[in-house]
Amino acid sequence: MSTMVLELYDALKEAGASEANARRAAEAILQGDTSRLERIEDAGKELRSEIAELRQELGGMRRQIGQLSARVATLTWMSGLANALILLVLGKLFLVR
């Protein structure tokens, strides 16, 4: 039994409870603590698995952002080239006669 459960057992005996009743009450508290700890451990396992899933999703998002960045760079060069060609055509139309 843990220290806290032993203290409860001693306190119940001092208060006049029989040894059997004090022991049952202390064991009930111990079982409650055990089930509570199991629930906490289960919640911790669930959180760890959710964190692992989020990390995988974050890795996928980072790859997608990298791909989008490459596409934006390509589109930037293409639009710059298109603008330069448009200026050349306009210059030829209006300046050369």
C-alpha positions as CSV (number, residue, x, y, z in Angstrom):
1,M,0.0,0.0,0.0
2,S,1.2,3.5,-0.6
3,T,1.9,5.9,2.2
4,M,-1.3,7.9,1.7
5,V,-3.4,4.6,1.8
6,L,-1.5,3.5,5.0
7,E,-2.2,6.9,6.6
8,L,-5.9,6.5,5.7
9,Y,-5.9,3.0,7.2
10,D,-4.3,4.3,10.4
11,A,-6.7,7.2,10.6
12,L,-9.7,4.9,10.2
13,K,-8.4,2.6,12.9
14,E,-7.8,5.6,15.3
15,A,-11.3,6.8,14.5
16,G,-12.7,3.5,15.8
17,A,-13.3,1.5,12.6
18,S,-12.6,-2.2,12.8
19,E,-9.4,-3.5,11.2
20,A,-11.4,-5.2,8.4
21,N,-13.4,-2.1,7.6
22,A,-10.3,0.1,7.6
23,R,-8.5,-2.3,5.4
24,R,-11.5,-2.5,2.9
25,A,-11.7,1.3,2.8
26,A,-8.0,1.7,2.2
27,E,-8.0,-1.0,-0.5
28,A,-11.0,0.7,-2.2
29,I,-9.1,4.0,-2.3
30,L,-6.0,2.1,-3.6
31,Q,-8.1,0.5,-6.4
32,G,-9.6,3.9,-7.2
33,D,-6.1,5.4,-7.5
34,T,-5.1,2.5,-9.7
35,S,-8.0,2.9,-12.1
36,R,-7.4,6.6,-12.2
37,L,-3.7,6.1,-13.0
38,E,-4.7,3.6,-15.8
39,R,-7.1,6.2,-17.3
40,I,-4.3,8.8,-17.2
41,E,-1.9,6.4,-18.8
42,D,-4.5,5.6,-21.5
43,A,-5.0,9.3,-22.1
44,G,-1.3,9.8,-22.4
45,K,-1.0,7.0,-25.0
46,E,-3.8,8.5,-27.0
47,L,-2.1,11.9,-26.9
48,R,1.2,10.4,-28.0
49,S,-0.5,8.7,-31.0
50,E,-2.3,11.9,-31.9
51,I,1.0,13.9,-31.7
52,A,2.6,11.3,-34.0
53,E,-0.2,11.7,-36.5
54,L,0.0,15.5,-36.4
55,R,3.8,15.3,-37.0
56,Q,3.2,13.1,-40.1
57,E,0.6,15.6,-41.4
58,L,3.0,18.5,-40.7
59,G,5.7,16.7,-42.7
60,G,3.2,16.3,-45.6
61,M,2.3,20.0,-45.4
62,R,5.9,21.0,-45.5
63,R,6.4,18.9,-48.7
64,Q,3.4,20.5,-50.2
65,I,4.6,24.0,-49.3
66,G,8.0,23.2,-50.9
67,Q,6.2,22.1,-54.1
68,L,4.1,25.3,-54.1
69,S,7.1,27.4,-53.6
70,A,8.8,25.8,-56.6
71,R,5.7,26.4,-58.7
72,V,5.5,30.0,-57.7
73,A,9.1,30.5,-58.6
74,T,8.5,29.0,-62.1
75,L,5.4,31.1,-62.6
76,T,7.3,34.3,-61.5
77,W,9.9,33.6,-64.2
78,M,7.2,32.8,-66.8
79,S,5.3,36.0,-66.1
80,G,8.5,38.1,-66.2
81,L,9.4,36.6,-69.6
82,A,5.8,37.1,-70.9
83,N,5.9,40.8,-69.8
84,A,9.3,41.3,-71.5
85,L,7.9,39.8,-74.7
86,I,4.8,42.1,-74.5
87,L,7.0,45.1,-74.0
88,L,9.0,44.1,-77.1
89,V,5.9,43.7,-79.2
90,L,4.5,47.0,-78.0
91,G,7.8,48.7,-78.6
92,K,8.0,47.4,-82.1
93,L,4.4,48.4,-82.9
94,F,4.6,52.0,-81.6
95,L,8.3,52.9,-81.8
96,V,9.4,51.4,-85.1
97,R,7.8,52.8,-88.2
